Amino acid sequence: MTAGAPTSAGARIGTPEPAVAQAGQTTPAWGECPPAAPDGPPRDPRQRCATLRVPLDYRAPHGRSIEIAISRIGTARPGSRRGILLSNPGGPGGSGLDLPSQLATVLPREVLDRYDLIGFDPRGVGHSTPVTCGLDLMRQFTLMLPYPAPDGGIERNLAFARDTAAACAEHSGDLLPFVTTANTARDMDRIRAALGEPKLSYFGLSYGTYLGAVYISMFPGRGDRIVLDSAVDPGLVWRDTWRTWNQAVATRLPDLLAFAAERDAVYHLGTTPDEVRRTYDRLTSALDRQPLPNPGGPVLDGNALREITRVGLYFDGFFPVMAEFWQEIAVAVSGSTVDTAVLRRLDRLLSVGGVIGGSGTGTAEIPADNHVAALYAVVCDDVAWPRSVALYARQVAADRRAWPATAGMPSNLWPCAAWPTRPVEPPVTVTGHGPRNVLILQNTRDSVTPLVGARGLRAALGRRAVMITVDQGGHGVVGLGSCADEAMNSFLATGALPGRDRFCPAPSPADAAARSTPLPYIPSAGPL
């Protein structure tokens, strides 16, 4: 086999691992990081950054190269250092360059002493060579994830899919076929080698769990201690992954309804969860009929409220913002005219609460739609999607009846249904071949990566993995004070995995109050 040539994971098992990292290996030149996002979390002053060059197409390792931006916070105790802890925050399309700064606030000293924390912007993302489709994020807010029309029609979604696929090809057609999970895993191995490490440890959140599982399946001997938080089922990528959101949102939404009902004296949405749900349904129906204008932001129609609410289910810490948001929507739709003061409060709630992250304006280096373009590139080029419009229409209609909270969006067509290229290789088969060195962490009521997906990943990894399930809602386990934190910290510090799968009760109210979000990480447009 030619060094660096892609093959399926199954072909790799039982053979020497591919020497992907050897060609063109260089030592990073660490320096100042690019300016931090103004709406992002604080950056640790110790964090340094560098750039690596990697092949665009690993089948042609000496052909065109692209840049990968990486970051590092070195251990304060080199004498205790074990190696590197590489990380990914999810997405696809999420920037990981500042994730070391975030992890440094969450991980205990016994873990931080053992590792240099390494982050990176995956290929196509952020300060790595970025992709763009030239999209207007505000104007097309409720089409990025394909909510059908109020009557269930998908004609507008079909037009958006075709137009977006063509725009992506026009703006980034030379890059798109190679912005894939498998190639990002190969880039991770280049990072490992460039840092002079025989192995890498890894923390992956959400989509990052799939990326980590792909890496250790492609390079089973090069992973050291692997933590996968809020897991994606590798057997469902990608269209069937989105379809799991139907059940996931239906399972998680009652947590928000109960929160609002218990505080009816504050929010006036209903005294029981059922009453609050009826209020919410009334608001979405009202906005379906008559959207609210929102100068400078997305139009607030029923689908915008559905999507904002879906994202508001990520963390319990968003619940006060969401309940107040619903309350303000109720005020806005009850009058004969729209109160501009209410609209300003709605915009403040969304931005201050972090429910809708990012300015949508971009920078000179990073296109405004970069995270969405990278999302489309990965999910459309990892695996081929069905092209039958009739198939999507049938499934949308069925899911609208069965799962009204998500309104058919998870089953609808993406630009992938009209994508201009086909995948350059089959998706990697995630397997259990390799050492027992994987810890999976999962909440029972995750609205984004549901428990059924984590069980799928657990089954795929077999004896390699142990899973800890926590009886709580929300997307992300680490940092909330459950027994999963103790297990992860012990594993990263000492290598000790639990002997078998475990179930954790929800953390105590005192522990939960200590941190209202698992990491100081706010999702932007990446669904995972």
Secondary structure as UniProt FT lines:
FT   TURN            3..4
FT   HELIX           9..12
FT   TURN            13..14
FT   TURN            20..24
FT   TURN            38..39
FT   TURN            45..46
FT   STRAND          48..55
FT   TURN            58..59
FT   TURN            61..62
FT   STRAND          65..73
FT   HELIX           78..80
FT   STRAND          83..88
FT   TURN            91..93
FT   TURN            97..98
FT   HELIX           99..103
FT   TURN            104..106
FT   HELIX           109..112
FT   TURN            113..114
FT   STRAND          115..120
FT   TURN            126..127
FT   TURN            137..140
FT   HELIX           141..144
FT   TURN            145..146
FT   TURN            150..151
FT   HELIX           155..172
FT   TURN            173..175
FT   HELIX           176..178
FT   HELIX           181..194
FT   TURN            195..196
FT   STRAND          200..205
FT   HELIX           207..218
FT   TURN            220..221
FT   STRAND          223..229
FT   TURN            234..235
FT   TURN            237..238
FT   HELIX           239..243
FT   HELIX           245..261
FT   TURN            262..263
FT   HELIX           264..267
FT   HELIX           273..289
FT   TURN            295..296
FT   HELIX           302..312
FT   HELIX           316..318
FT   HELIX           319..334
FT   HELIX           340..353
FT   TURN            368..369
FT   HELIX           370..381
FT   HELIX           389..402
FT   TURN            404..408
FT   HELIX           409..411
FT   HELIX           415..418
FT   STRAND          438..445
FT   HELIX           451..461
FT   HELIX           462..464
FT   STRAND          465..473
FT   TURN            478..479
FT   HELIX           483..494
FT   STRAND          502..504
FT   HELIX           509..514
//
